[in-house]
């Protein structure tokens, strides 16, 4: 399956029925970057095939958890071969000193 045109550096709107591929957006996060848009008009990026930073915050919010929520979308063209598809997605959270 192909990836949507949007990238992490420049996510784009998902057009239902037109955008094809496997993409994601960040729907909520501490210090959420504006490029991800807001509900219900989120912007999406194709899921990258290599390790890629998609969200980062500066500073420390004492007593408050840092939570990040993602939403995934997938749509295949009619020419897509039927069958079962699988993928592993690994998330790593790193503390910035």
Buried (B, 14 or more C-beta within 10 A) or exposed (E): BEBBBBBBEEBBBBEEEEBBBBBBBBBEBEEBBEBBBEEEEBBBBBBBEEEEEBBEBEEEEEEEEEEBEBBEBBBBEEEEEEEEEEEEEEEEEEEEE
